[in-house]
């Protein structure tokens, strides 16, 4: 197959008209099936140079095989950008090719899902924007994948807008959108917004665990659009969504990635990890009363994996972790509702108090039990010795799972990204979309002044803002910050970030910076899609220094620039 590919390249150089599109399509598909993404993409791009794209059925098969690897996913994404650019889908009036093909939803879904799988958040976000620009409809599968990419990029406003439509789907689609709610709940926790997280849970129980209103169904019959950026911006991109449209012969089985929300018994239910996050969040804020209220609502609707024993499990977990005051507060809150917990629960807490030598608290709780009629004769003197059976329930599998999840959450909190990062990134994303670059810079500088570490999203959003205004020199200054943070191990460079830097430095003609980024990619053993850089160079700098020799340069700066240009031409394979 590699020889066949080499032969095709040779024929293209000599007599490109000899090759038929069908032959090239079959070759691309064969290469893709053999997990040779780079040669397969070369063939697809050769066809594109001739103004040809395979039929959507065959293209989806090629993409299906290519995106099984991370490199293949990068190549497929870049190919889609090139296709849409060629066929005037990006409103480029200079393109003279006729529109003979329109990318369909399936092709986008395949590549988007691979972006989630390989954590290519920035590439995925660009593809979502491309769907909007090309008028591609996002079906039910697209929406779930898009929600995961929005979560990876910390774009909560877009998720909230999407939620307004998902809340209205019929009961038959609730199972499908479990992943969507999981992603949104994770985002709320990332933002450390416990109130929004609680509201989401309450919305889930009210909108999906009851009969859907007729007017909701009527709403979904009309075209639905969500904004990428902000609905308040005139320039905001809008993507057409169809929440109840599902491709029957869908070749992609979207991988289940739920962690916080599951679908069981016809309902969306919280996992132990989600419950643990709520317990930890409310306790940290000293809002145990609100936690109790939420727990009672969830237990009443049976919307957790614990079912009707939820409150018992939560109090047991608090006791196991030594949070006796927290356990006592929840016990009191439940008692106030008029339906106190059973004797076993009270005695577990009494026993815990006694083991810690907190005799006064133990006696107070025993009096409380007597007041509500739960105290049997003979237990008041020593609850510890008489309650071994109840203590065993603490370590039973169901109860222990929540305690383990809670302990894990507490351990993970030390490695969690500071919540303010997501707030700053959201602001920077909005300002850059609105081309309010000064405001974006103010947010970035404030971020640094507060010692909040920027992420790859921070720099990517800023770069795209600069790029949209043609401010390439400012990107060279941003590159200094990126290098500084990478040197101090506070930022990990990824292929998406380097690709964005390379393309912008090429557009700005900063070839020394171009070669510097390439050197960084080499040092990290990163694959580079040389084709897109070659195309960009030929589009903007085709004749740059083509006839100039080193001996004819006038200044040292020009001599160095010539050296970098020649080095780049050699790297991408331009003769």
WOSUL-V814444 format. One record per residue. SS is DSSP state (H for helix, E for strand, - for the rest). PSI is psi as a letter, one per 40 degrees, with the letter a starting at -180 (999 if undefined). OMEGA is omega in degrees with one decimal (none if undefined). Layout:
ss=<SS & SS>
psi=<PSI & PSI>
omega=<OMEGA & OMEGA>
This chain:
ss=<- & H & H & H & H & H & H & H & H & H & H & H & H & H & H & H & H & H & - & - & H & H & H & H & H & H & H & H & H & H & H & H & H & - & - & - & H & H & H & H & H & H & H & H & H & H & H & H & H & - & - & - & - & - & - & H & H & H & H & H & H & H & H & H & H & H & - & - & - & H & H & H & H & H & H & H & H & H & H & H & H & H & H & H & H & H & - & - & - & - & - & - & - & - & - & - & - & - & - & - & - & - & - & - & H & H & H & H & H & H & H & H & H & H & H & H & H & - & - & - & H & H & H & H & H & H & H & H & H & H & H & H & H & H & - & - & - & E & - & H & H & H & H & H & H & H & H & H & H & H & H & H & - & - & - & H & H & H & H & H & H & H & H & H & H & H & - & - & - & - & H & H & H & - & - & - & - & H & H & H & H & H & H & H & H & H & H & H & H & H & - & - & - & H & H & H & H & H & H & H & H & H & H & H & H & H & H & - & - & - & - & - & - & H & H & H & H & H & H & H & H & - & - & E & E & E & E & E & - & - & - & - & - & - & - & - & E & E & E & E & E & - & - & - & - & - & - & - & - & - & - & - & - & - & - & - & - & - & - & - & E & E & E & E & - & - & E & E & E & E & - & H & H & H & H & H & H & H & H & H & H & H & H & H & H & - & - & H & H & H & H & H & H & H & H & H & H & H & H & H & H & - & - & E & - & - & H & H & H & H & H & H & H & H & H & H & H & H & H & H & - & - & - & H & H & H & H & H & H & H & H & H & H & H & H & H & - & - & - & - & - & - & H & H & H & H & H & H & H & H & H & H & H & H & H & - & - & - & H & H & H & H & H & H & H & H & H & H & H & H & H & - & - & - & - & - & - & - & - & - & - & - & H & H & H & H & - & H & H & H & H & H & H & H & - & - & H & H & H & H & H & H & H & H & H & H & H & H & H & H & H & H & H & H & H & - & - & - & - & H & H & H & H & H & H & H & H & H & H & H & H & H & H & - & - & - & H & H & H & H & H & H & H & H & H & H & H & H & H & - & - & - & - & - & - & H & H & H & H & H & H & H & H & H & H & H & H & H & - & - & - & H & H & H & H & H & H & H & H & H & H & H & H & H & H & H & H & - & - & - & - & - & - & - & H & H & H & H & H & H & H & H & H & H & H & H & H & H & - & - & H & H & H & H & H & H & H & H & H & H & H & H & H & - & - & - & - & - & - & H & H & H & H & H & H & H & H & H & H & H & H & - & - & - & - & - & - & - & - & H & H & H & - & - & - & H & H & H & H & H & H & H & H & H & H & H & H & H & H & H & H & H & - & - & ->
psi=<d & d & d & d & d & d & d & d & d & d & d & d & d & d & g & d & e & d & h & i & d & d & d & d & d & d & d & d & d & d & d & d & d & e & f & g & d & d & d & d & d & d & d & d & d & d & d & d & d & e & f & i & h & i & i & d & d & d & d & d & d & d & d & d & d & d & e & e & i & d & d & d & d & d & d & d & d & d & d & d & d & d & d & d & d & d & f & f & e & f & f & h & e & e & h & e & i & i & h & e & i & h & h & i & d & d & d & d & d & d & d & d & d & d & d & d & d & e & f & g & d & d & d & d & d & d & d & d & d & d & d & d & d & e & f & h & h & h & a & d & d & d & d & d & d & d & d & d & d & d & d & d & e & f & g & d & d & d & d & d & d & d & d & d & d & d & d & e & i & i & d & d & e & d & d & d & e & d & d & d & d & d & d & d & d & d & d & d & d & d & e & f & g & d & d & d & d & d & d & d & d & d & d & d & d & d & d & d & f & i & h & h & i & d & d & d & d & d & d & e & d & i & h & h & i & i & i & h & c & h & e & e & h & d & e & h & i & h & h & h & i & g & d & f & h & h & h & d & f & h & e & h & h & h & h & h & f & h & d & d & h & i & h & h & f & e & i & h & i & h & i & d & d & d & d & d & d & d & d & d & d & d & d & d & e & f & f & d & d & d & d & d & d & d & d & d & d & d & d & d & e & f & f & i & d & e & b & e & e & d & d & d & d & d & d & d & d & d & d & d & e & e & g & d & d & d & d & d & d & d & d & d & d & d & d & d & e & e & g & i & i & i & d & d & d & d & d & d & d & d & d & d & d & d & d & e & e & g & d & d & d & d & d & d & d & d & d & d & d & d & d & e & f & e & h & i & h & e & e & d & d & g & d & d & d & e & f & d & d & d & d & d & d & d & e & i & d & d & d & d & d & d & d & d & d & d & d & d & d & d & d & d & d & d & e & i & h & h & d & d & d & d & d & d & d & d & d & d & d & d & d & d & d & e & f & g & d & d & d & d & d & d & d & d & d & d & d & d & d & e & f & h & h & i & i & d & d & d & d & d & d & d & d & d & d & d & d & d & e & f & g & d & d & d & d & d & d & d & d & d & d & d & d & d & d & d & d & e & f & e & h & h & h & i & d & d & d & d & d & d & d & d & d & d & d & d & d & e & f & g & d & d & d & d & d & d & d & d & d & d & d & d & d & e & f & h & h & h & g & d & d & d & d & d & d & d & d & d & d & d & f & d & e & h & f & d & e & h & i & d & e & e & i & d & i & d & d & d & d & d & d & d & d & d & d & d & d & d & d & d & d & e & f & h & 999>
omega=<178.8 & 177.1 & 178.5 & 179.2 & 178.9 & 179.1 & 178.4 & 180.0 & 179.0 & 179.5 & 179.9 & -179.7 & -174.8 & -177.9 & -175.4 & -178.0 & -178.6 & -174.5 & 177.5 & -178.5 & -179.9 & 179.9 & 179.9 & 179.2 & 179.2 & 179.0 & 179.1 & -179.9 & 179.3 & 178.2 & 180.0 & 179.9 & 179.3 & 179.8 & 174.4 & -172.4 & -177.2 & 176.4 & 180.0 & -179.8 & 176.7 & 179.7 & 178.7 & -178.7 & 174.5 & 176.5 & -179.1 & 177.2 & 178.0 & -179.1 & -176.3 & 174.8 & 178.5 & 175.2 & -176.2 & 179.1 & -178.7 & 179.0 & 179.1 & 177.2 & 178.2 & -179.3 & 179.9 & -179.3 & -176.3 & -172.9 & 176.5 & 177.0 & -179.2 & 178.7 & 178.6 & 178.7 & 176.3 & -178.3 & 179.4 & 179.2 & -178.8 & 177.3 & 179.4 & 177.7 & -179.3 & 179.2 & -176.9 & 177.7 & -178.4 & -174.5 & 169.6 & -179.5 & 179.9 & 177.0 & 177.2 & -173.6 & 179.4 & -178.7 & -174.9 & 178.1 & 175.8 & 178.4 & -176.4 & -178.5 & 175.6 & -179.8 & -178.4 & -174.9 & -176.2 & -179.3 & 178.0 & -178.9 & -179.9 & -177.4 & 179.3 & 180.0 & 177.3 & 177.1 & 176.9 & -178.0 & -176.8 & 176.5 & 177.3 & -171.9 & -176.6 & 177.0 & 179.1 & -179.8 & 177.6 & 178.6 & 176.9 & 178.2 & 179.2 & 176.1 & 178.7 & -178.5 & -177.8 & 179.5 & 179.0 & -178.2 & 176.1 & 179.7 & -177.1 & 178.0 & 179.8 & -175.3 & 179.7 & -179.5 & 178.9 & -179.6 & 179.4 & 178.5 & 176.2 & 177.6 & 180.0 & -179.7 & 177.8 & -177.3 & -172.5 & -178.2 & 178.3 & 178.4 & -179.9 & 178.3 & 178.0 & -178.2 & -179.2 & 179.3 & -177.5 & 178.8 & -172.5 & -179.4 & -179.9 & -174.4 & -177.3 & -176.0 & -176.8 & 179.7 & -178.3 & -175.0 & 175.5 & -179.9 & 178.7 & -179.2 & 176.5 & -179.2 & -179.2 & 178.3 & 177.4 & 179.0 & 178.5 & 179.1 & 177.5 & 178.6 & -176.6 & -179.0 & -176.0 & 179.5 & 178.5 & 178.3 & 179.4 & 179.1 & 178.1 & 179.8 & 179.5 & 176.9 & 179.3 & -177.0 & -176.0 & -174.6 & -173.9 & -178.8 & 173.8 & -178.4 & -179.9 & -177.3 & -176.4 & -178.0 & 176.6 & 179.2 & 178.6 & 179.4 & -176.8 & 177.3 & 177.6 & 178.2 & 179.9 & 178.6 & 172.5 & -177.1 & 172.0 & -172.9 & 174.9 & 178.3 & -179.4 & -179.8 & 176.8 & -176.7 & -176.2 & 175.7 & 178.9 & -180.0 & -179.3 & 179.8 & 175.0 & -173.3 & -178.3 & 175.9 & -177.5 & 179.2 & -175.4 & -178.4 & -177.4 & -175.6 & -177.2 & 173.8 & -177.8 & -176.5 & 177.9 & -177.7 & -177.8 & 178.1 & -173.1 & -175.9 & 177.3 & 176.1 & -178.4 & 176.6 & 179.2 & -178.3 & 170.5 & -176.4 & 179.9 & 175.5 & 176.5 & 179.4 & 178.0 & 178.0 & 179.7 & 178.8 & 177.0 & -179.5 & -179.0 & -178.0 & -179.7 & 179.9 & -179.4 & 179.9 & -178.9 & -176.4 & -176.0 & 179.2 & 179.2 & 176.1 & -179.5 & -179.7 & 179.2 & -179.5 & -180.0 & 177.7 & -179.6 & 180.0 & -179.9 & -180.0 & -176.5 & -175.2 & 173.0 & -179.7 & -179.5 & 179.3 & -174.9 & -179.2 & -174.5 & -176.6 & 177.4 & -179.4 & -177.9 & -180.0 & 178.1 & -180.0 & 178.1 & 178.8 & -179.8 & -179.5 & 178.6 & 178.9 & -172.9 & 179.2 & 177.9 & 179.1 & -179.4 & 180.0 & 179.3 & 178.5 & 178.9 & -178.8 & 179.4 & 179.3 & -179.3 & -179.9 & 179.9 & 178.4 & -176.5 & 176.6 & -179.9 & -177.7 & -177.3 & -177.1 & 178.9 & -177.0 & 175.0 & -179.4 & 176.3 & 179.8 & 179.7 & 177.2 & -177.0 & 179.6 & -179.8 & 179.3 & -179.9 & -173.4 & -178.3 & 178.8 & 179.6 & -179.5 & 179.2 & 179.6 & 177.0 & 176.7 & 178.8 & 177.9 & -179.5 & -178.2 & -179.3 & 174.8 & -179.1 & -174.1 & 175.3 & 178.9 & 175.5 & -179.5 & -172.5 & -176.5 & -176.4 & -178.8 & -175.6 & -176.3 & -173.9 & -172.0 & 179.0 & -177.9 & 179.9 & -179.6 & 178.8 & -179.8 & 177.6 & -174.7 & 176.5 & -172.7 & -176.6 & -178.1 & -176.7 & -178.0 & -179.6 & 178.9 & 178.4 & 179.2 & 179.9 & 177.7 & 179.4 & 178.4 & 179.9 & 178.8 & -177.9 & -175.8 & 179.3 & -177.5 & -176.7 & 176.7 & -179.3 & -175.8 & -178.7 & 178.6 & -177.0 & 177.4 & 178.8 & -179.0 & 178.3 & 179.0 & -180.0 & 178.3 & -179.7 & -177.5 & -179.9 & 177.1 & -179.5 & -177.4 & 176.4 & -169.2 & 178.5 & 178.4 & 177.5 & 179.1 & 177.0 & 178.7 & -180.0 & -179.6 & 177.9 & 177.4 & -179.5 & -178.8 & 179.2 & -179.8 & 174.3 & -174.3 & 176.6 & 177.2 & 177.8 & 176.7 & -179.9 & -176.7 & 179.7 & 178.3 & 179.0 & -179.8 & -179.3 & 175.4 & 176.6 & -176.7 & -179.1 & 179.6 & 179.8 & -177.3 & -174.6 & 179.1 & -179.9 & 178.6 & 176.5 & 177.3 & 178.5 & 179.1 & 177.2 & 178.7 & -179.9 & 179.9 & -179.5 & -179.8 & 177.8 & -179.6 & -180.0 & 177.9 & 176.8 & 179.2 & 177.0 & 178.9 & 176.7 & -174.4 & 179.4 & -178.8 & 179.2 & 180.0 & 179.1 & 177.3 & -178.4 & -177.6 & -178.9 & 176.5 & 175.8 & -179.5 & 179.7 & 179.5 & 179.7 & -171.6 & 175.1 & 177.6 & 177.8 & -177.8 & 177.4 & 178.7 & 177.9 & 177.9 & 177.7 & -179.9 & 177.1 & -179.2 & -179.3 & 176.6 & -177.2 & 176.0 & 177.2 & 177.8 & -173.1 & -176.5 & -175.9 & 178.7 & 177.2 & 179.6 & -178.5 & 179.0 & -178.9 & 179.4 & -172.9 & -171.4 & -172.3 & -175.0 & -177.5 & 177.2 & -175.4 & -177.8 & -178.6 & 177.1 & -177.8 & -178.2 & -177.1 & -180.0 & -174.5 & -178.3 & 177.9 & 179.6 & 179.0 & 178.9 & 179.2 & -179.6 & 177.0 & 179.5 & -179.2 & 178.7 & 179.4 & 178.5 & 179.4 & 179.6 & 178.6 & -177.6 & -178.3 & 176.2 & 175.6 & -178.2 & none>
